[in-house]
């Protein structure tokens, strides 16, 4: 979620930072938030399923990390499990 927020803030920002519309919530922020949550849930799902043989505390911590840093986790997941063909434990 943090990686997506950085990307959306830099790609979708307007020239006027003090411009507020609709009570301070713009359509770009709403769309970015929805996409960020979807990507975070997807990466959390991958982390939860990939760590099914780990202890519960480790599984929850890895899933939380994957949700918060979903962009980085998805890049890691792609290289580790798809490119290098290392299976989930």
Backbone torsions as a table, in degrees:
resi	resn	phi	psi	omega
1	UNK	NA	-32.8	-178.1
2	UNK	-72.3	-37.6	178.7
3	UNK	-66.0	-42.0	178.9
4	UNK	-65.6	-39.0	179.4
5	UNK	-61.8	-42.2	178.5
6	UNK	-62.1	-45.1	-179.3
7	UNK	-64.1	-48.0	-178.2
8	UNK	-67.0	-36.1	178.2
9	UNK	-64.2	-37.3	-178.3
10	UNK	-82.9	-31.2	-178.5
11	UNK	-86.0	-32.6	-172.5
12	UNK	-108.1	9.5	-177.8
13	UNK	-73.9	149.8	178.3
14	UNK	-92.1	169.4	-179.7
15	UNK	-70.8	-27.4	-177.9
16	UNK	-106.3	106.7	-176.7
17	UNK	-72.9	-21.6	-177.0
18	UNK	-94.3	7.0	-179.1
19	UNK	-82.5	123.8	179.5
20	UNK	-117.8	137.0	174.7
21	UNK	-135.3	150.6	179.7
22	UNK	54.8	43.1	177.6
23	UNK	74.2	22.6	175.8
24	UNK	99.1	-5.1	179.9
25	UNK	-113.3	118.2	179.7
26	UNK	-97.5	166.0	178.8
27	UNK	-64.6	-34.9	179.6
28	UNK	-63.4	-40.6	178.4
29	UNK	-66.8	-37.3	178.8
30	UNK	-65.8	-47.0	179.7
31	UNK	-64.6	-42.8	179.0
32	UNK	-63.1	-39.7	177.9
33	UNK	-65.1	-41.4	178.9
34	UNK	-65.5	-46.2	179.2
35	UNK	-63.4	-41.7	179.8
36	UNK	-63.0	-41.0	177.8
37	UNK	-66.7	-40.6	179.2
38	UNK	-63.5	-45.9	178.7
39	UNK	-64.6	-40.1	178.2
40	UNK	-63.4	-43.2	178.6
41	UNK	-65.7	-41.0	178.6
42	UNK	-63.0	-44.6	179.6
43	UNK	-69.2	-35.1	174.2
44	UNK	-63.4	-39.5	176.8
45	UNK	-62.4	-44.7	178.0
46	UNK	-61.9	-43.7	-179.4
47	UNK	-65.4	-41.2	-179.5
48	UNK	-63.3	-46.0	-179.1
49	UNK	-72.1	-31.0	-177.4
50	UNK	-77.3	-20.2	-179.2
51	UNK	-110.9	35.8	-174.6
52	UNK	-68.5	-20.2	179.2
53	UNK	-97.7	2.0	177.8
54	UNK	-83.2	167.9	174.6
55	UNK	-67.5	161.0	-175.4
56	UNK	-63.0	-41.2	-179.0
57	UNK	-65.9	-44.6	178.5
58	UNK	-63.8	-39.6	-179.8
59	UNK	-64.0	-43.5	179.3
60	UNK	-66.7	-42.0	179.9
61	UNK	-64.8	-42.8	178.6
62	UNK	-65.9	-39.5	178.4
63	UNK	-65.3	-41.1	177.2
64	UNK	-63.5	-43.9	176.3
65	UNK	-60.2	-44.4	-179.7
66	UNK	-63.7	-37.0	179.4
67	UNK	-69.1	-45.8	-176.9
68	UNK	-71.3	-38.1	-178.7
69	UNK	-114.3	52.5	-170.3
70	UNK	-62.1	-39.5	-179.6
71	UNK	-62.5	-45.2	179.6
72	UNK	-68.3	-38.2	179.4
73	UNK	-66.3	-39.6	179.7
74	UNK	-66.3	-37.0	175.5
75	UNK	-64.8	-45.7	176.8
76	UNK	-59.4	-47.0	-179.3
77	UNK	-59.7	-44.4	-179.3
78	UNK	-59.8	-49.5	-179.3
79	UNK	-68.6	-46.7	-172.9
80	UNK	-68.9	-43.4	-173.4
81	UNK	-100.8	-26.5	-177.3
82	UNK	-100.7	-44.6	-178.4
83	UNK	-78.3	-49.0	-177.0
84	UNK	-90.3	-0.9	176.5
85	UNK	53.6	41.7	175.1
86	UNK	-94.8	120.2	-174.9
87	UNK	-76.7	157.5	175.1
88	UNK	-68.8	148.0	-178.7
89	UNK	-88.6	NA	NA
